[in-house]
Amino acid sequence: MKPCTSARFSAADDPWIDVRHGTAYRQVGLRELFLDAHVIDDLAMPIAPAASGLLRIATVITARITALDNPQLSADQWNARRCKLLTSPNGFNPAAVNAYFDNAAHCFEVFDSARPWLQDPLLETQCKAPSGINKLIFGRPAGNNLAWLSPHHDLDPHPVPTAQALQHLLIHHYYGASGGGTPRTVGHRAPRHLGGRSGPLRSTVSFHPLGRTLHETLLAQIPKYTGEQTGTDLCPWEDPDPPAPDAPPAVMTWPGRILTGRSQHALLLLPGDDGSYVNDVYLTWATERPPLPATDPYLVIHTNTHVKPERRRYPRRADADKAWWRELDALVLAPDERRAFRRPQIFDTLNDLPEDVRTNLRVRVHGFDQDSKVNNRRWYTAITPPFWAWAQEHDPERAARIAECVAAAEHHAGRLTYLAGQAWKNTIDGPAQDRAPGRPEKKTTSPWTAPARAAYWPLAEEVFRRLLDQPDLCVRRAFATAAAQALRAVTAGDRVRLRHAARAIAAAVAELHRPPRTRPHEEPH
């Protein structure tokens, strides 16, 4: 199946990006996104991982049109230029925006025969058959997967509006699975399936500075240059050469390749007659070479010194059950080599923002809860309140209090999980002292554990807010009380119905309140 040569759709000029201004919503193309950035409040894309990918693309374009991608600028010159741009009431320079999108070297045509935007035209000849439109759309069953909760199946594929297809295209580039693509033949070698490498952001959670307007957001999002630049920094739509699957990987230059050039997937959209819909897609591997190491500036990076060097640094995983306040410790604490995690690099630039921008700055959280291979659980998004005044650089006591509270909340969640399971075991087997010697223990899963954790976290959030307002309260005791309250609430009926339940729960509650063991000459907290 060949792409329809008459189909047209421009990522620059046709609407496909959802935005919000007050209570009004509309779709814009990339050009209008930048021309109106100062009157747009925020992106309003319905799929969090698509918004996360688009923010990285828009950040690079922001750097291009403002000349903040010049590695020759000193740190002071770079900061002064960004501050000047942030104080402009009219947003980005329209002439610079139009010059970038009108540049003949930049191809934003989605169905261009030679350089389709963020796609590989070689797939038309290197893949025997398309992958099926359901393979493109996250949430649709594809292949042999059963259609339990969806009307879609491969025997009756439904075309997708191009605006929607582009959003899912971004998800594959940044969060794509590590297998299951169409076999691809390069040269005279046998066809190969999609390799074992997933998208660069797979199963991660991103933290993006969020300003009062999209103009502020994009300028606050530009990572600062921190090293020597080798080679020309090009985004995929700026590169005149077509993708080469057997070529060595390009050097990870700043900011274009770091933010837009790390995809492990190759796609080619097959449009309908006029380009307003996509009928099918080729989806396969992009390169045979392993990617070069690079640090995404919007991820929390953890360090484990007890594993092999190549696995010591890894990004924080997304968890759809985790509220945003449980991430605050990683955002407010300044970098410290003794700490097991480091806040996103983008936060190192926020102190250089103008004061009115900095004090109103919030954080947009975008996460995609996935396993490392092919299974997708749930995507999510959240917005924090203005928080930069809590950062360690501005209020070290409050930052330390936040870190202490988050650590205590997680610790007591772990204790609650263990003790709920132990209490159930003591309920069905009886207390250890009452069991007959040699009697085998029953191996069952505690029905109290998941409900207790679900009941605990809303209580823990209330405790967290109270502890920040009342610095004299004991952190350990407050979270222990919340954990005990949750355990008692979910076991209220069983404590009456089951013979040993009341005594087992009482023992678990007592253990929750027990102070941690202290070393000699050490005072308990």
N, C-alpha and C positions, 0 to 999 in steps of 0.2 A: 504494500500500500504506500503510495507516494503522497507527500503533502500537496495540498491544493495550491498551485502557484498564484491564483488570483486572490487568495485570502489575505487580508491585511488586519493587523492589530499592532498598535504601538504602545509599548510599556511607558513611553514618555508622554503620549498625548491622549490615549484612550483611557476612560475611567475604569479603574480596577482596585483602587486603594480606598478603603472605608475610613472616613475621618469624621470628627465631631467638632462643632462650634456651638457652645452652649447646649441647647436641646435639639439643634438641627444636625442631621446626618446626611452625608452625601458621599459619592465616589469621585475620585480624581485620578489623574495620571501623575507620573513622577514630576513632570514640569510644573503642573498646577500645585502640586504638593509643596514645592519650594517657593513658587511665586506668592502663595497665600499662607506660608508657614506662620507668619506673625499674627494671623487672625484665626488660625486653626488651633483649637485647644489641645487635641491629642489624636492619635490614631484610634480607630474604632473597629479594627479588624476582628472578626468573630473568633478566629483561631489563634491562640496565643503563640504557638511556634512559628506561624507565618508572620506575625507581627515582630517577633524576635529576629527573624531573618531579615525582614524589611528594614528594621532599625539599623542593622549593620550595613546594609547597602546604602541607605540614606545618609548614614554617617560619613561614609567615604565620599559620596557626592558632595556633601556639605564641605568637607575638607578641600575638595577640588575647586568648588566655585568661590571659596573664600581665601584660597591660597594658604590655608593652614596645613597643607600637606607638604610644605617646603622644608626639607630637612636642614637647610642652611640657616633658618631662623634660630637665633639664640632663644633660650627659655624665656628671658624677659621680653624679647620681641614677640614671641609667640603668644604669651599671656596678654601683652598689651593689645595685640591685634584682636584676639578673641574678646577681650573686654570691650573694645570699641564696637565690635559687631553686635555684642549683646545689648548695648545701649541704643542701637538704632531702632527708632519707632517704626520704620518702614520695612523691616525684615531684610531679606537677602536682596542684593542688587539684581534687578530684573535683567539687566544687560549681561551680567555674568551667568545667570541661570540659563538664559536663552542661548548664549554662546556655547555653553557646555552641551546642551541637548541638540543644538543644531550642528555641532561638529561632525563632519562627514566621517571621521575616524571612529566615532562612537555609534554602535548599532543597537537601537532599542526596538527594532522590528521583531516581533515574536515569531513570525512565520517567514523570515528572510531565508532564501534558499542557501545562502553561503554562510551567514553568521546569525542564526536565530538567537534571540536574547536568552542567555543562560542555558543554551542547549548545544547539542553536538549533531551537526548535519550528517556526519559519517554513519550514524546508526541506520540510516535508510538502506545502506548497502552492506553494512557489517552485521546486521541482525536479519534473520530469515523472516520473522513475523513480529508484529507489535505485541506488546504485553497485555493489552486490554485496558480500556478506560477505567475500569474499577480498580486497577492496580495503582493508578495515579491518586485516587481520592481516598484520603484517610477516613476510616469509618465504614467504607464499603467492603463487603466480603468479595474476595477475588480468588480465582483459581478453584481449588477443591474445598475451600472454606465454606462452611454451612452458613446460610443466610438466616440466622435466628431472629434478628431484630431489624432487618433491613429488607426492603422490597427489591434490592438490586441483586442481579446475578449475571454471570457471563453469557448466558444464553439470550439475554435481552438487555444488552448494554445501553444505557441512556447517555447521550452526549451531555457535556458540561459547559456552562458559559465560560468563555475564555478568561473573564475576570476571576472566576472561582478557580479555574485550572492554574492560573499563575500563582495564586496563593499556595496551592498544594505543591506546585513546582518548587517553591522556596522551602517547604517543609522537607521534601526529599533531599534537597541539597544540604540542609543543615542537620536534619534529624533522621535521615534515611536509615533503613534496616541494612543488615550486613549480608543478606542473602535473598534468593527468590526472584532475581531478575531474569531477563531474557538472555540466552546465550549470545555471545558476541565473537565474531571472527575477525582477527587483526592479521593482515598479511595472509600467509599460507598456513598459519597455525590452526589447530582444531578449535572448534567453538568452545568458549569457556563461559561458565555461569558467573554471576556477580560474586566477587571475591569476599573475603571474610572481614572487610573493613566497613564499618558503619559511618554515618555522618559525623562531622567534627563536634557537634553539640548534642549528640544522642544521649538521652537520659540525664541531661543537665538542667540546672536552673540558672537563669540569667538575671542580673540586677542592673537596671538602666536608670540613670538620673532622669527625673521627670520635672520639667520646668512648667511655668504658667502657660506657655504657648509652645507649639511645636518648634518654633524658631529657637527658643531657649533650650528645649530638649535636645535638639540636634547639635547645637554648639557645645552644650555641656557634655555630650556623648563622645566628642572627638578625643581619642587617646593621645597623650603627648609622646613625641618622638624621644626614644630613650637609647638609641644606639647608632652604629654606623650603617648607612644604607648602601647595599651592594646590588647593582642591577637596577633596571627600570621597573618602577612600581606600576603594574597594570591590573585593572579589573577585567573580568572575562569579556565584557562588552567593549572594552577599550583595546583589547589585543587583536591585531590584524590577522594573526595566524590562527588557524582552526585548532581545536584541541587535538593533542597527539597522545593516544593512550599508552604508547610504548616509550615516550620520551622521559628523561629524568625530571623529577618534580622541580617546579620553579622555586627560586629562593623566596622565603617568606618575608617580603618587603612590607614596609609600613606606608600607609594604612591599608592599601587596597587589597593586597594578597592575603594579609592576615585576616581581614574581615570578610572577603568575598571569594578568595581563591583556594579554599581548602576542601571543596566538595569531593567526595569519593564516588559520586553517582553521575551518570550521563543519561540525559533524557532528550526526547524529541517529540514535540506535540504534533498531532496530525489534525488539522482544522477541518471544519465544514466549508461550504462554498464561499461564504463571505467573511470568515474569520471570527464571527461572534461566538462560535461554539467550537469545542474540541471533541472530536469523535473517538480518538484513540491515542496511544502513546507508546513509544519505545522507552523502556527503563532497564538499564544495565549498569555494569561497572564502568568507571571513568578512566582508571589508570591501573597498570600492573605494578607500579612502584609504590613502596610504602611512603606515607606522607612525612615531610620534614616536621620536626617539633616546632610548635608555636603555642603561645599563651594567649587565649582569648581575654581581652581586657574587662569583660563583664561577668566573669566567673570567679567564684570563690575557689581557691586552689588549696588543697590539703597536701601535707607532706608526711610520708611514713618512712622513717629511716631504717626500718627493719626488713625491708624488701629489696629486690634487685634495683639498681640505679635507674633503669628505664621505667620502673613502675612507682618510683618514690613520689612523684608529683601527679596528682589526679584531681579533676574538678569535683565539686560537691554535686551529689546526685539529687535529682528532683524527687520530691515526695509529695504526692497530691494530698496526703493527710496532714501535712505540716503547715501550720498557720505562719504568716509572715513574721510575727514577732519572735518566733523561734530561730529566725535567721539574723536577728539584730546584732548578736555578738560578733558575727563575722563582718558586719558593716561598720560598726562604730569603733572597733579597736584598730589602732594604727599598726602597720606592719612590724613584726617582731620575729626575728629568726628563731627564738626559743618556742614560739607558738606553733601548734600543729596545723594551723590554717592561716591563710592570708586573704585579706579582703580583695575584691576586684581591683585591678590596677587603675581603672577609671576613677576610683574614689581618691586616688592620690593627687588628682588635678583639681578637685572641687574647692580647696582652700583658696585657689587663685581666682575664683569667680567673683564678680561684684557682690557686695554684701546683700543687696536686695534680692538678687538671684539666689544666692546661697541660702539665705534664711527661709526662702519659700520652696526650696528644693525638696522634692519627694523622690521616692524610688518606685519604679514599676518593676514588678517581679513577673517573669515569664518562665514557666516550667513545663516540662513534658515528661511525665512519669512513664518510663519505658524500661524494659530490660536491655541488656547490652547487645542483643541480637535482633529479634524480629517482633516481639510482642509489645504492643502499646497499651498502656493502662488508661491514662487520663492526662489531658493538658489543663493548665490552670494559670490564672493571673491574679495579681493583687497589687494594691497601691498602699504604700506606707504614708503616714502623716509626715509633715516636715520634720526631719530628724537630725540634720547636720549639726545643730547646736549640741546634740548629745555626743558627738564624736570625741574621741580621746584628745584630739588636739585642742578642743574648745572646753570640754568639761570632763577631765579625767576621772573624777569621782563618780559622775553619773554613768560614764562608759563602763567603769569597773563594776558598778552596781548592776547594770544591764547584763554584763557578762556573767556575773555571779548568779543572777536570777535565772537566766537561760540555762546555765549548767545545772543548777539545782532542779529546775523543772524537768530536764531530760533525765537526770539521775533518779528522781522519784517516779518518773514514768517507767523506767527500767525496774525499779524496786516493786512497783505495783504489778507489773507484768509477772515477775517471778513469784511474788507472794500470792497473787490470785491463783496461779497454777498450783502452788504448794497448798493453799487452803482447800482447793477442790480435791487434791490428792488425799489430804487428811480427812476430808468429809466422806469420801467413798470408801477409803481403806480404814478409817478410824485413826485416832492419834497413834503415833509411833509406839508409845509406851503400852498401848492396849492391844497391839497386834501380836498374834501368836508367833513364836520364833519359827523362822523358816517359811512363813507364809508369803507367797509371791505377791508383789505389788501389781495392781491393775494399771495398765498403761492406757490412759485416756487423755483427751484434750480438754482442758478446762473451758467450760462454757461461760465462765465469768471474765476471762482475760480481755477479750475484745470489747465487750460492753463496758468493762471498767475503764479501759483506756479511752474509749469514746466519751464516757462521762467525765473523765479526769481533765481532758484538755480544755474544755470551756471554763471549768473551774480554775484551772491553772492560769488561763489568760486573765481572769478577774484578779487573781492573786498577784500576777505580774504587774498589772497596772497599779494595784494598791501598794505594792512594795516600792515602786518608783516614787509614788506620792508621799510615802511614809518611810523614810530611810532608817528609822530606828527599829522597825519590825525585824524579827528574826526570819531570814530567808528559808532556812531548813525547816523550821517548825511550820511556816505558812504552807509550803508545798506538801509537807507530810500530812497536814490536816486536810488539804484538798484531795490527796490520794486516798486517805481513809474515808472521807465523805463519799467519794465515788464508789469505793468498794462496798461500803455499807448500802448505798442506794441500789446497786444492781443485784445485791444478794438478799434484799429485804424479804422476798417471798421464800427463798430457799432456806433462810435461817429458821423459818417456822416449819417448813415442810420436811427438811432433811435432818436426821438425828444428830449428826456431829457438826453440822454447818455453823451453828452459833459459836461453838467453842473454837472452831478453825478460823472463823473470821475475826474473832476477838484476838486470837494469837497473831494473826496477820496485821491487824491494826496496831497492836502493841509493838510489833517489829518495825512498822513504818515510822512510829514515833521514837524509836530507840536512837539515841545519838550515835554517830559513827565512832568506832573505836579510835582512840588517840594513842599516839606513841608516848613513851615516857617523856616527862617534862614538857608535854604539849597540852595546851588548853583546848577543850572542845569548843566548836563555833556556837 
